[in-house]
Amino acid sequence: MLELFLYFVLLSLLAVGGISSIMPEMQRIVVEQQQWVSATEFTQLFAISQAAPGPNVLICSLIGWKLAGLWGALVALAGICVPATALAWWAGGVWERFRDAPWRRLVQRALAPVSIGFVFAGGYVLATPEGLGWRNALIAIASAAALCATRISPLWILAGGGAAGWLLFR
């Protein structure tokens, strides 16, 4: 349980741009390094966490639940939420103190592409749990295009991606 907590504390402090930005590292730790869940299970847990109402951090509690039941879920959730909350509270105060500083706008501009890159890397990890194949790429590209070109709810796009995966991989 301590190991689970410490991994999520570390991930919490790296989550610039939210949970989506640390999905590749979370997948590496949870699937490849610790082997707590398989790549397919990780993707399924992510899908459940996105379909459920609430914040994206639900995937952490689902991983904890899979490992150690209710206590695992609570430990993982505390590990991902408490450090980031404390850091955000502290940084928010500092950030507000320097609201008129010229470097603040530069830092904000510099962090935008970093966050976008993290989110794209997370999308890649989730779209290719068993390696990059033409079917995974097709579903990911079609989903991204639908998300950008329409006002369809992401839940419908997620459901469509699941249905396409079922059709293409059966």
Contacts in CASP RR format, 6 or more apart in sequence:
PFRMAT RR
TARGET T0000
AUTHOR 0000-0000-0000
METHOD contacts of the structure
MODEL  1
MLELFLYFVLLSLLAVGGISSIMPEMQRIVVEQQQWVSATEFTQLFAISQ
AAPGPNVLICSLIGWKLAGLWGALVALAGICVPATALAWWAGGVWERFRD
APWRRLVQRALAPVSIGFVFAGGYVLATPEGLGWRNALIAIASAAALCAT
RISPLWILAGGGAAGWLLFR
1 68 0 8 1.000
1 71 0 8 1.000
1 72 0 8 1.000
1 75 0 8 1.000
3 34 0 8 1.000
4 64 0 8 1.000
4 67 0 8 1.000
4 68 0 8 1.000
4 72 0 8 1.000
4 75 0 8 1.000
4 76 0 8 1.000
5 75 0 8 1.000
5 76 0 8 1.000
5 78 0 8 1.000
5 79 0 8 1.000
7 29 0 8 1.000
7 30 0 8 1.000
7 34 0 8 1.000
8 60 0 8 1.000
8 75 0 8 1.000
8 76 0 8 1.000
8 78 0 8 1.000
8 79 0 8 1.000
8 80 0 8 1.000
9 79 0 8 1.000
9 80 0 8 1.000
9 82 0 8 1.000
9 83 0 8 1.000
11 22 0 8 1.000
11 25 0 8 1.000
11 26 0 8 1.000
11 29 0 8 1.000
11 80 0 8 1.000
12 79 0 8 1.000
12 80 0 8 1.000
12 81 0 8 1.000
12 82 0 8 1.000
12 83 0 8 1.000
12 84 0 8 1.000
13 83 0 8 1.000
13 84 0 8 1.000
13 87 0 8 1.000
14 21 0 8 1.000
14 22 0 8 1.000
14 25 0 8 1.000
15 21 0 8 1.000
15 22 0 8 1.000
15 80 0 8 1.000
15 84 0 8 1.000
16 111 0 8 1.000
16 114 0 8 1.000
16 115 0 8 1.000
16 118 0 8 1.000
17 115 0 8 1.000
17 118 0 8 1.000
17 119 0 8 1.000
18 56 0 8 1.000
18 115 0 8 1.000
19 26 0 8 1.000
19 55 0 8 1.000
19 56 0 8 1.000
19 57 0 8 1.000
19 59 0 8 1.000
19 60 0 8 1.000
19 80 0 8 1.000
20 56 0 8 1.000
20 118 0 8 1.000
20 119 0 8 1.000
20 122 0 8 1.000
20 123 0 8 1.000
21 115 0 8 1.000
21 117 0 8 1.000
21 118 0 8 1.000
21 119 0 8 1.000
21 122 0 8 1.000
22 118 0 8 1.000
23 46 0 8 1.000
23 121 0 8 1.000
23 122 0 8 1.000
23 123 0 8 1.000
23 125 0 8 1.000
23 126 0 8 1.000
24 118 0 8 1.000
24 121 0 8 1.000
24 122 0 8 1.000
24 124 0 8 1.000
24 125 0 8 1.000
26 59 0 8 1.000
26 60 0 8 1.000
27 39 0 8 1.000
27 42 0 8 1.000
27 122 0 8 1.000
27 125 0 8 1.000
27 126 0 8 1.000
30 36 0 8 1.000
30 37 0 8 1.000
30 42 0 8 1.000
30 63 0 8 1.000
31 37 0 8 1.000
31 38 0 8 1.000
31 39 0 8 1.000
31 42 0 8 1.000
36 63 0 8 1.000
36 66 0 8 1.000
36 67 0 8 1.000
37 45 0 8 1.000
37 63 0 8 1.000
37 66 0 8 1.000
39 129 0 8 1.000
39 130 0 8 1.000
40 129 0 8 1.000
40 130 0 8 1.000
41 66 0 8 1.000
42 63 0 8 1.000
42 129 0 8 1.000
43 126 0 8 1.000
43 129 0 8 1.000
45 59 0 8 1.000
45 62 0 8 1.000
45 63 0 8 1.000
45 66 0 8 1.000
46 59 0 8 1.000
46 126 0 8 1.000
47 158 0 8 1.000
47 162 0 8 1.000
48 58 0 8 1.000
48 62 0 8 1.000
49 56 0 8 1.000
49 57 0 8 1.000
49 58 0 8 1.000
49 59 0 8 1.000
49 62 0 8 1.000
50 56 0 8 1.000
50 154 0 8 1.000
50 155 0 8 1.000
50 158 0 8 1.000
51 155 0 8 1.000
51 158 0 8 1.000
52 58 0 8 1.000
57 77 0 8 1.000
57 80 0 8 1.000
57 81 0 8 1.000
60 76 0 8 1.000
60 77 0 8 1.000
60 79 0 8 1.000
60 80 0 8 1.000
61 73 0 8 1.000
61 74 0 8 1.000
61 76 0 8 1.000
61 77 0 8 1.000
62 73 0 8 1.000
63 76 0 8 1.000
64 72 0 8 1.000
64 73 0 8 1.000
64 75 0 8 1.000
64 76 0 8 1.000
65 72 0 8 1.000
65 73 0 8 1.000
65 76 0 8 1.000
67 76 0 8 1.000
68 75 0 8 1.000
95 104 0 8 1.000
98 104 0 8 1.000
123 140 0 8 1.000
124 140 0 8 1.000
127 136 0 8 1.000
127 137 0 8 1.000
127 139 0 8 1.000
127 140 0 8 1.000
128 136 0 8 1.000
128 140 0 8 1.000
130 136 0 8 1.000
135 165 0 8 1.000
135 168 0 8 1.000
135 169 0 8 1.000
138 164 0 8 1.000
138 168 0 8 1.000
139 161 0 8 1.000
139 162 0 8 1.000
139 164 0 8 1.000
139 165 0 8 1.000
139 168 0 8 1.000
142 161 0 8 1.000
142 164 0 8 1.000
143 157 0 8 1.000
143 158 0 8 1.000
143 160 0 8 1.000
143 161 0 8 1.000
146 152 0 8 1.000
146 157 0 8 1.000
147 154 0 8 1.000
147 157 0 8 1.000
END
